[in-house]
Amino acid sequence: MAAKLKKGDKVVVITGRDKGKTGEIVKVMPKENRALVRGVNLIKRHQRQTASQEAGIITKEAPLQLSNLAIADPKDGKPSRVGFKILEDGRKVRIAKRSGDLIDG
């Protein structure tokens, strides 16, 4: 099955603590059904000092469940579902169900 959400996609969080926030997917983990989104679901972690990193409290993104994310419609940025369409030249592309616009083209 083709992936509905990919690295670099603009997504909207549709439920949870960060509902309504938008960001870009940094990493997708298909086996765990999760994705890292830039600037969303931030957590603070205490970091021990290492040779390369200073000690202190660091803020980083935690993975989100894929079901809590929706693609941002290319037309207006609102959440949309993802559909697939086969073009005349035989390519299979993703489309936003909300507006029918191509997501990757």
Secondary structure by P-SEA (a helix, b strand, c coil): ccccccccbbbbbcccccccbbbbbccccccccbbbbcccbbbbbbbcccccccccbbbbbbbbbcccccccccccccbbbbbbbbcccbbbbbbcccccccccc
